[in-house]
């Protein structure tokens, strides 16, 4: 992968790539693998970009698809990868960042369904309902309803009302 391509086409979107990878992984090792695979797939498929959407939307789609594909492979290989079955102690050393409140939020996000993780991660990245709908492949009204439900569920998880 050329350094120029990385600097101009991946680095500006590394924040959301990191957030998506973190939402789908429980360990630093998995996080690094996911991030590397996302960057590799963006580079490999750059020639397929047809400018039918914004480059950022395309990058988000690839990132999400890679994360979901890798998660599915882990599940199909019989490896346990459901974070809500792990205790905080088991995952404490696996956080990519040291901010405790951020870690609590990501722990709660990992307890959501795969698609809800993507929606809330994009929402937290301040994407519009239309942009999220374009990435996910649905309509903005559906995203609005889901965001409201996801926020309610996250609040219950964070308040300890849902185990």
C-alpha positions, 0 to 999 in steps of 0.5 A: 500500500503506498504511503500517499494513498494511505495519507490521502484516502484512509488516514482522514477516515481512520477515526471511524475505521477505528471506532467500527473495528473497536465496536466489533472486537474484544481484544487489542489483537483482534482490533489490530487485525480488523483495522489492518484488514479494513485498510488492506481491503480499501486499498485492494478495492480502490479501483472499484470505486465508481464515484456513485457515492462519496469516498467517505461513504464507500470507505464506511461501507467497506469498513463495516462489511469487513468487520461483519465478515470477520465477525461472521468468520469468527462465529463460524469457526466456533470461536466465542466472540460475544462480548456480553458473555465476558466479564469486565475483568476478562476484557479489561486489558483488551481495550484499545484506549484508556478512557474508562467512560469510553470503555464502558460505552464500547462495552455497552455497544458490543452488546447490541446486534451487529447492525445496531453497532454500526448504526450507533457508531456512525451516529456517534460519528455525527453522520446524518440519518441519510448518510447512515441509511446510504451506508447501511442500505435502508431509509433515513426514517428507519435509521431515526427509529432505530437510533432512538431505540438503540439509545434507550437500550444503551441507557438501560445497559449503562444504568445496569438495568440490562445484564 
